[in-house]
Every structure is written in C-alpha cells, then in structure tokens.
Amino acid sequence: MMHKEFTILEDIVVHSVPDGIRTTLEKGKSGIISQSLGDNYTIVVEGNMYQLSGIDGEKIGEEKRELSSNNFANEEEVWNVLHTCYDPEIPVNIVDLGLVYNCELKEEEGGVNILIQMTLTAPGCGMGPVIADEVKQKLLSLSGAKAVEVELVWEPQWNQDMMSDAAKLQLGLY
C-alpha cells in the first residue's frame, strides 16, 4: 500500500470518502496519498479520506493524469476502460470487484450508445454518483461514443462471491 506524504500546492476540489461530498482543501495542508490507481488519487488530510481527480495531481506534487483514448467504442475497449475505474477505498477495479453487472452497446447513426448497469459494495455508499460519473466520463472519451448511461442497480445485492479470484487474492480473502 502506498503512503506518500505531500503538501497541497494550490487549493483543490475533492470528494470526501465515503459520503462523496464535494469540498475544497486549502493550499499548504499536508496529507498522505493512500492509493494511486486508475486516474485518481485517494488521499488522507487531517484524518479524513478524499478522492482527488488525477487531472489535479500536480496540485499535490504528483503527475497530472487524464484518460485520453483514440480507441473506438467497442465492447473490448469499454471493458478495458472499466478496468481503470476504482472504488477509492478498495485497491481493486470495479470489474474485478464484481460491481459491473451489464454492459450494452447499441450502434446508432452518429456513434455508439453505451449502457452500464453497476452496483456498489454497499447501497448507502455516497461515492456511488462519483464513481458512476467517472465511468461515464471515461467512456465518453472513447472515439465514437455518442452517449453513455450509467445506471446504479441494487439487485442482485453485491457480495464477496462476485469478486474475481484475482481480487480476492489481492484483498487477502483466500
């Protein structure tokens, strides 16, 4: 697990974890990067956990991260993109966590419409809309993506059996 110290170089907008509330952290505060996966950073400042968009990485002295893709919106590429999305509290992508239940692509004039049905590890997770928006924005970056809908669903209820073997191994569940 990563635990790298940093000082905020300029004010940053973050989402608090796990409630997903958008807030601003002020320049000069110190913190720790607890996770750096996908395009985001999970940071701890003054004992509170936040998700920082990778595009703002330079504001904590890290590299700026931004997904850019020249790849066409086909099913393989959609799944590749989904593998870059992480729950900020868990160091496993949303696909291996078993959170993605359905992925549909419909060819239409002018591009591809993408529907993702996914769940969360807990229904009350405030980060749900933040994770869903990350999925949407990343998929919209694919060439040919016309529209993306990310639907949060609660049936079937998520459980650890839905995780891939690799995820279970990574989290020490084997």
N, C-alpha and C positions, 0 to 999 in steps of 0.2 A: 504494500500500500504506500502511496506517495504521501509525504508530509514535508512539503517545501514551504518555507516562510517567505512572505512578501510584504511590501508596503504599497498601499494604494497610491498611485502616481497622479491620478485625477479622478474626480467623482465618477462613480459607476452605478448603473442601474442593474439590479439583480432581482432574482425571485427567491424569497425565503423558502426553505425546505423544512417541513413537508407541506406547509399550507399554501405555497405558491403566490404569496402576496408580493407584489412588485414594490421595491423600495430602492432608495439611493444610499450608497455607502460613500462617506466623505473621504477626500484626499487626506493622506497622512496616517490613516488607520492601518494597523498591522494585522496580518492573518496568516492562515496556513492553507495551502492547496491540499485537499484530502483526496481528490480524484481528478484525473485529466483524461477523459475518454470521449470518443466521438469528437464533436466540435465544441464541447463545453468544458468548463471547469467547475468542480464542486469545491467551494471554499468555506472556511470557518473564520469568522471575525467576531471578536468579543463573545465567544462561546456559542454563537448562532451559525447555522449552516445556510449557505446560499448557493444558487446556481448562477454562474456568470457565463454569458454567451461568449463563445470563442472569438467573435469579432472584436470583443473588448479586451482580449488577452494582454495587449500592450499596456493597458492601464494598471496591470499588476506586474509588469516586467516580463511577461511571457510573450510567446508569438501570437500574432493575430491569426485566428483560424476562421476559415469561411469555406463552406462547401460550394464548389463550382464543378459543374459537370457538363461535358459535351456529349454524354451518353444519351441515347434515345430512351424514352419512357416505354420500356418493355418489361415483362414480368421479372426477368432475371435482374435487371437494373433496379427495379423497385425494391426487391428483396435485398439487394446489395446496400441500398440507401438505408433501409430499415435496420440493417445491422450496425449502422453508425449512430443510432439513437439509444440513449441510456437513461435509465432512472438515476437521478443524481445521488440517491442513497445506496445504490447497489451496483457494484462494478461488473455488470453483465448487461449486454444489449437487450433491447425489448423483444427481439425474436427468440433468442436463446432462453429468456425468462419465460417464454410461452405466452406473452401478452398479446401477440398479433393472432387474431382468430381467422381473419379473412382478408384476402387481397383480390380485388376485381379490377380489371382494366377493360374499358369499352372504347373501341375505335370509333371516332366520330369525325365529321368534317372539321378540319382545323386542329385536330390533335386527339389526345387520349384523355379520357376521364378516368380518374383513379379513385376507388373507394377502399378505404382501410377500416376494418372493424377490429377494435382492440379493447383490452380491458386494463385494469390496474391491479397491483398486488393487494390493494385494499380500497373498497369503494369510497371511503372518506378522504382519500389522498388529494390534497389541494394542488399537487403538482400535475394532476391529470390534464387540465387545459394547457399547461405549459408544454408538457410532453407531446400532446396532440398537435399543438401549433408548430413545434419543432419538426414533427413528422411531415406536416402539411407543407411547411416552407422548404424543407429539403426536397420533397417530391416535386414541388412546383419548379425547382431548379433544373429538373431533367428536361432535355430537349424534347419538344412535342407534347409535354404535359399541358393540357388545356385547363383542367380543373381537378382539384383534389378535395375529397371529403374524408375526414377522419371522424368516425363515429365511436364514442365510448359505449361499450356494452357491458352488461353485468351477468349475463347468462351465457355459458355456464360460469359459475363463480370460479375465479382463479385459485389454483392450489399448487403446491410444490411439484406434484407429479407432472405438471405441464411443462416444466423446465427441461431443457435438453440435458443429456448426460454430461456434456462439457460444462454447462452452467452449474450443475450440482457438484461436479468435481471442483470447479473454481471456488465455490462457496463452502466447500468442506462438508457437503451433505452426503458424501459417500465414505 
